[in-house]
């Protein structure tokens, strides 16, 4: 087979040049031998093209190349010929990957295909376990029901995010990898020596992300005993003992008992956080910052809640954003407010 033998130090530039000329045989693998790279070609290059390359020690050769195996590039590719083509488009494109676990959303009318879809997700993601959501997040402990579909039926894993590690059991606690960017955003705004309250801390992703980057004192509170167990494990896993104080209990009772004046309070419980606004604002020192989250269709509702609850204290809205979509027309809203 025709190939172009080129020195390694110029191979990338020549490869890109040949791609623009549509001369590379993409069905074959480029190979490397000693100090040279061999690029498979679809036809013999002419003298004019060789002149354009202008590199010493380049020569046209006749050699063997391995076939470039083209595997599926998406979940839908894995499902071809297994699920009707007209139905593939209806399968939710997004899914959560938490450590070695994949969590899918599969409509009820796909029940006959759920195990096929699970196996396809297992192969496509190369993770260990696949589960399907079969309920919304519910209850004060914020958990959802999951159905095992493929791989190992092991629901405990370790998830990595921006240098932090979070151990959790996806059946026992709430965790969203889709909030990674939001956690980083909040972390970047924190300053050293702040006193922070993470009101619905869960397994500690906000608290740990912050404590990894800043010298702070964080009171991380959650009512779910499993979340509290993993919160303590994660504090140890990330070597943050002394920076984060894990507390198991009802956040209202805990904060009333602590009588804190925090520099910053995080309220990531978008479904019902508004019920605890009064407690949060009472625990926030003058000039402190509130990170408040709520499911809403516009910014007006969450902003009005903060202003009305804080009165007669003055409120300065620092930022308002759509963190992620919850359902058509409803967003997971994030509001940053300074309360004077």
C-alpha positions as CSV (number, residue, x, y, z in Angstrom):
1,X,0.0,0.0,0.0
2,X,1.2,3.5,-0.8
3,X,2.4,5.5,2.2
4,X,4.5,8.6,3.0
5,X,7.5,8.1,5.2
6,X,8.2,11.3,7.2
7,X,10.4,12.3,10.2
8,X,8.6,12.3,13.5
9,X,9.3,15.9,14.2
10,X,7.4,17.0,11.1
11,X,4.8,14.3,11.0
12,X,1.9,16.3,12.6
13,X,2.3,19.2,10.2
14,X,2.5,17.0,7.2
15,X,-0.5,14.9,8.4
16,X,-2.6,18.1,8.7
17,X,-1.5,19.2,5.2
18,X,-2.4,15.8,3.7
19,X,-5.8,15.9,5.4
20,X,-6.6,19.2,3.8
21,X,-5.7,17.6,0.5
22,X,-7.9,14.6,1.2
23,X,-5.0,12.3,0.5
24,X,-4.9,10.2,3.7
25,X,-6.5,6.8,3.7
26,X,-8.7,7.0,6.8
27,X,-9.5,3.3,6.8
28,X,-5.9,2.5,7.7
29,X,-3.8,3.3,10.9
30,X,-0.8,5.6,10.8
31,X,2.2,3.7,12.1
32,X,5.4,4.7,13.8
33,X,8.8,3.0,13.3
34,X,11.9,4.3,15.0
35,X,12.3,8.0,14.1
36,X,9.7,7.9,11.3
37,X,6.0,8.0,10.8
38,X,4.2,6.2,8.0
39,X,1.0,7.9,6.7
40,X,-1.3,5.7,4.5
41,X,-2.3,7.5,1.2
42,X,-5.3,6.9,-1.1
43,X,-3.2,7.6,-4.2
44,X,0.3,8.5,-5.4
45,X,1.1,12.1,-4.6
46,X,2.4,14.2,-7.6
47,X,5.6,16.1,-7.8
48,X,3.9,19.4,-7.2
49,X,2.5,18.2,-3.9
50,X,5.8,16.7,-2.8
51,X,7.4,20.1,-3.5
52,X,4.9,21.8,-1.2
53,X,5.8,19.6,1.7
54,X,9.4,20.8,1.6
55,X,10.9,18.5,4.2
56,X,14.1,16.5,4.0
57,X,14.0,12.7,4.4
58,X,10.4,12.4,3.1
59,X,9.8,9.5,0.7
60,X,7.0,7.5,-0.9
61,X,7.0,3.9,0.2
62,X,5.1,0.7,-0.4
63,X,4.3,-0.8,3.0
64,X,1.7,-2.6,5.1
65,X,-0.8,-0.7,7.3
66,X,-3.3,-2.1,9.9
67,X,-7.0,-1.5,9.2
68,X,-8.5,1.2,11.4
69,X,-11.4,-0.3,13.1
70,X,-14.3,2.1,13.3
71,X,-16.4,1.4,16.4
72,X,-19.7,3.1,17.5
73,X,-19.3,6.7,18.4
74,X,-22.5,7.3,20.3
75,X,-25.1,5.5,22.4
76,X,-27.4,5.6,19.4
77,X,-24.7,3.8,17.3
78,X,-24.7,1.0,19.8
79,X,-28.4,0.7,19.5
80,X,-28.6,0.4,15.7
81,X,-30.3,-2.7,14.6
82,X,-31.3,-3.4,18.2
83,X,-34.0,-0.7,18.7
84,X,-36.2,0.5,15.9
85,X,-34.6,3.5,14.2
86,X,-37.7,5.7,14.7
87,X,-37.5,5.0,18.4
88,X,-33.8,5.7,18.9
89,X,-34.4,9.4,18.5
90,X,-36.8,9.3,21.4
91,X,-34.2,7.9,23.8
92,X,-33.0,10.7,26.1
93,X,-29.6,11.7,24.8
94,X,-28.2,12.8,28.1
95,X,-27.3,10.6,31.1
96,X,-25.3,11.0,34.3
97,X,-21.9,9.3,34.8
98,X,-21.0,9.2,38.5
99,X,-17.7,7.5,39.1
100,X,-18.1,4.0,37.6
101,X,-21.9,4.2,37.4
102,X,-24.1,5.3,34.6
103,X,-27.7,6.6,35.4
104,X,-30.1,6.7,32.5
105,X,-33.5,8.2,31.9
106,X,-35.6,5.7,29.8
107,X,-39.3,6.4,29.1
108,X,-41.8,3.8,30.3
109,X,-42.8,2.9,26.7
110,X,-39.2,1.6,26.3
111,X,-39.6,-1.1,29.0
112,X,-39.2,-3.9,26.4
113,X,-35.8,-2.4,25.4
114,X,-34.4,-1.3,28.8
115,X,-31.9,-4.1,29.2
116,X,-30.7,-3.7,25.6
117,X,-30.3,0.1,26.2
118,X,-28.5,-0.6,29.5
119,X,-26.0,-3.0,27.8
120,X,-25.4,-0.4,25.1
121,X,-24.7,2.3,27.7
122,X,-22.3,-0.1,29.5
123,X,-20.3,-0.7,26.3
124,X,-20.4,2.9,25.2
125,X,-19.3,4.5,28.5
126,X,-17.0,1.7,29.6
127,X,-18.2,2.0,33.2
128,X,-19.0,-0.8,35.6
129,X,-22.7,-0.4,36.3
130,X,-25.8,1.0,34.7
131,X,-29.0,2.0,36.5
132,X,-32.3,3.6,35.4
133,X,-34.1,6.4,37.2
134,X,-37.6,5.2,38.1
135,X,-38.6,8.1,40.4
136,X,-38.0,11.7,41.0
137,X,-35.8,12.9,43.9
138,X,-38.1,12.8,46.9
139,X,-38.3,13.0,50.7
140,X,-36.3,15.0,53.1
141,X,-33.3,12.7,52.6
142,X,-33.4,13.5,48.8
143,X,-33.1,10.1,47.2
144,X,-34.6,8.5,44.1
145,X,-35.4,4.9,43.2
146,X,-33.1,3.3,40.7
147,X,-33.5,0.1,38.7
148,X,-30.4,-2.1,37.9
149,X,-29.9,-2.7,34.2
150,X,-26.4,-3.9,33.3
151,X,-22.9,-4.6,34.6
152,X,-22.3,-5.0,38.3
153,X,-25.1,-4.3,40.7
154,X,-22.8,-2.2,42.9
155,X,-24.2,1.3,43.7
156,X,-21.2,2.6,45.7
157,X,-18.5,4.5,43.8
158,X,-15.9,7.3,44.0
159,X,-16.5,10.3,41.7
160,X,-13.7,12.6,40.8
161,X,-14.3,16.3,40.1
162,X,-11.7,19.2,39.8
163,X,-9.2,17.4,42.0
164,X,-11.7,16.3,44.7
165,X,-13.0,12.8,45.3
166,X,-16.5,12.0,46.5
167,X,-17.5,8.5,47.7
168,X,-21.2,7.8,47.6
169,X,-23.9,5.3,47.2
170,X,-26.2,6.5,44.4
171,X,-29.2,4.6,45.9
172,X,-28.8,6.2,49.3
173,X,-27.8,9.9,48.7
174,X,-28.3,12.7,46.2
175,X,-25.5,13.9,44.0
176,X,-25.5,15.6,40.7
177,X,-22.4,15.7,38.5
178,X,-24.1,18.4,36.4
179,X,-23.5,20.9,39.2
180,X,-19.7,20.6,38.8
181,X,-19.3,24.0,37.1
182,X,-21.6,25.6,39.6
183,X,-19.5,24.3,42.5
184,X,-16.4,25.6,40.9
185,X,-18.0,29.0,40.3
186,X,-18.9,29.3,44.0
187,X,-15.5,28.1,45.1
188,X,-13.8,30.7,43.0
189,X,-15.7,33.5,44.8
190,X,-14.8,32.4,48.3
191,X,-12.0,34.2,50.3
192,X,-9.7,32.8,53.0
193,X,-10.8,32.8,56.6
194,X,-14.5,32.9,55.9
195,X,-17.1,31.1,58.1
196,X,-19.4,29.2,55.7
197,X,-22.6,27.2,56.2
198,X,-23.5,24.5,53.7
199,X,-27.1,24.1,54.7
200,X,-28.0,21.0,52.7
201,X,-24.5,19.6,52.3
202,X,-25.3,16.0,51.2
203,X,-22.0,14.1,50.8
204,X,-20.1,17.4,50.8
205,X,-19.4,18.4,47.2
206,X,-19.7,22.2,47.8
207,X,-17.9,22.1,51.1
208,X,-15.1,19.9,49.9
209,X,-14.5,21.9,46.7
210,X,-14.3,25.1,48.7
211,X,-12.1,23.7,51.5
212,X,-9.6,22.2,49.0
213,X,-8.9,25.7,47.7
214,X,-9.3,28.0,50.6
215,X,-8.5,28.2,54.3
216,X,-12.0,28.4,55.7
217,X,-14.3,26.9,58.4
218,X,-17.4,25.2,57.0
219,X,-20.4,23.9,58.9
220,X,-21.8,21.1,56.6
221,X,-25.3,20.1,57.7
222,X,-27.5,17.3,56.3
223,X,-30.5,15.3,57.7
224,X,-29.8,12.1,55.7
225,X,-27.7,9.7,57.9
226,X,-26.2,8.1,54.8
227,X,-25.2,11.5,53.4
228,X,-23.7,12.3,56.8
229,X,-21.7,9.0,56.7
230,X,-20.3,9.7,53.3
231,X,-19.7,13.3,54.1
232,X,-17.4,12.2,57.0
233,X,-15.7,9.7,54.7
234,X,-15.1,12.4,52.0
235,X,-13.6,14.8,54.5
236,X,-11.1,12.1,55.4
237,X,-10.6,11.1,51.8
238,X,-9.7,14.6,50.8
239,X,-7.7,15.2,54.0
240,X,-9.8,18.1,55.2
241,X,-10.3,17.3,58.8
242,X,-10.5,20.5,60.8
243,X,-11.7,22.6,57.9
244,X,-15.2,21.1,57.6
245,X,-17.4,20.3,60.6
246,X,-20.0,17.6,59.6
247,X,-23.3,17.9,61.4
248,X,-26.2,15.4,61.2
249,X,-29.6,17.0,61.9
250,X,-32.4,19.3,60.9
251,X,-30.8,22.4,59.5
252,X,-33.2,24.8,61.3
253,X,-32.6,23.2,64.7
254,X,-28.9,23.0,64.1
255,X,-28.5,26.7,63.1
256,X,-30.7,27.9,65.9
257,X,-28.6,26.0,68.3
258,X,-25.3,27.2,66.9
259,X,-26.2,30.8,66.8
260,X,-23.7,31.5,64.0
261,X,-23.0,34.7,62.1
262,X,-21.6,33.3,58.8
263,X,-19.8,35.1,56.0
264,X,-21.5,32.9,53.4
265,X,-24.4,30.4,53.3
266,X,-25.1,27.9,50.5
267,X,-28.7,26.7,50.1
268,X,-28.7,24.1,47.3
269,X,-32.1,22.6,47.9
270,X,-34.0,24.0,45.0
271,X,-37.3,22.2,45.7
272,X,-37.9,23.6,49.2
273,X,-35.0,25.9,50.2
274,X,-37.4,28.8,50.4
275,X,-38.8,27.2,53.6
276,X,-35.5,27.9,55.3
277,X,-34.7,31.4,54.0
278,X,-35.6,33.0,57.3
279,X,-33.2,30.7,59.2
280,X,-30.4,31.3,56.7
281,X,-30.7,35.1,56.7
282,X,-30.7,35.2,60.6
283,X,-27.5,33.2,60.5
284,X,-25.8,35.5,58.0
285,X,-23.8,38.4,59.3
286,X,-24.3,41.9,57.8
287,X,-22.7,42.0,54.4
288,X,-22.7,38.2,54.2
289,X,-23.4,36.4,50.9
290,X,-26.3,34.0,50.3
291,X,-26.2,31.4,47.5
292,X,-29.8,30.5,47.0
293,X,-31.3,28.0,44.6
294,X,-34.8,27.4,43.5
295,X,-36.8,25.7,40.8
296,X,-38.5,28.6,38.9
297,X,-39.6,29.8,35.5
298,X,-38.0,33.2,35.9
299,X,-35.7,35.1,38.2
300,X,-38.4,37.3,39.8
301,X,-39.8,34.6,42.1
302,X,-36.6,33.6,43.9
303,X,-35.4,37.2,44.1
304,X,-38.6,38.4,45.6
305,X,-38.5,35.7,48.2
306,X,-35.1,36.8,49.3
307,X,-36.0,40.5,49.5
308,X,-39.2,39.9,51.3
309,X,-37.7,37.4,53.8
310,X,-34.7,39.7,54.5
311,X,-36.7,42.9,55.1
312,X,-35.9,45.3,56.8
313,X,-32.3,44.3,55.9
314,X,-31.1,45.6,52.5
315,X,-30.5,43.1,49.7
316,X,-28.0,43.5,46.8
317,X,-28.4,40.9,44.0
318,X,-24.9,40.1,42.9
319,X,-25.8,37.4,40.2
320,X,-28.7,35.5,38.9
321,X,-28.4,32.5,36.5
322,X,-30.0,29.4,35.1
323,X,-27.9,26.6,36.5
324,X,-29.5,23.8,34.5
325,X,-32.9,22.8,33.1
326,X,-35.3,20.9,35.3
327,X,-38.3,20.5,32.9
328,X,-39.7,22.5,29.9
329,X,-39.9,26.1,31.1
330,X,-38.6,25.4,34.6
331,X,-35.0,26.0,35.6
332,X,-32.7,25.3,38.5
333,X,-32.1,29.0,39.3
334,X,-29.1,30.3,41.2
335,X,-29.2,33.7,43.0
336,X,-26.2,35.3,44.8
337,X,-27.3,38.0,47.2
338,X,-25.4,40.2,49.7
339,X,-27.5,40.8,52.8
340,X,-26.7,44.0,54.7
